[in-house]
Amino acid sequence: MSGAHFAFTDRWGGVSAVPYEELNLGGAVGDDPDAVRRNRDLAATALGVDPARVVWMNQVHGRDVAVVDGPWPEGREVPAVDAVVTAERGLALAVLTADCTPVLLADPVAGVAAAAHAGRPGMVAGVVPAAVEAMVGLGARPERIVARTGPAVCGRCYEVPADMRADVVAVEPAAGAETSWGTPAVDVTAGVHAQLERLGVRDREQSPVCTLESGDHFSYRRDRVTGRLAGYVWLD
């Protein structure tokens, strides 16, 4: 889509050591902070983005959204939100994941973009509809929004207890799934796409990568102590 840029990282090309090798972009997982800063600089530079013009979140598996017009002020605590929205062209929004679904949204006509962190709790709570609502408040229109979801654990691998699946399905039926070995599962990405469909977002694409199955991506469910991938969205 002209004017809108979307990118998702894998785990390679950074400086972090085991078990965060190599391109860990998460600052709260136990990695060396200097390595994380270098990795964030490397990733942004590779994308042609100013590292100082990237907005990160303090993700907590909720549905709160922050509307931003620049990076957080130096020394200020990053607020606990799971989506950021901007009408500032050239400002990159980033979301960290290691199995959850990274959701990137943009309306290039209105000049509005959003990044959302949709794990199972956030998807159920409605973080993606909340992000779209905030975008609309800045002039975006659902039929113009372009949506891209990145690498995430797939429904064939995300095993959950039967009662948990039932609770999720009660809110979002499309998220009900079964593992490849026949047990209850949740497909968060399917749930996100169903929500976007109902909101009128038609231009949607989904990464084929399952983080748990891919050795090229971080997976918390597979490794527990591991790094974080990032999704980035920005507008010219």
Secondary structure, DSSP 8 states (H G I E B T S, - for coil): -TTEEEEE--S-SS---TTS-S----SSSS--HHHHHHHHHHHHHHHT--GGGEE--B--SS--EEEESSS--TT----B-SEEEE--TT-EEEEEESSSEEEEEEETTTTEEEEEEE-HHHHHHTHHHHHHHHHHHTT--GGG-EEEE--B--TTT-B--HHHHHHHHHH-GGGEEE-TTSSEEE-HHHHHHHHHHHHT--EEEE---BTTT-TTS--HHHHSS---EEEEEEE-
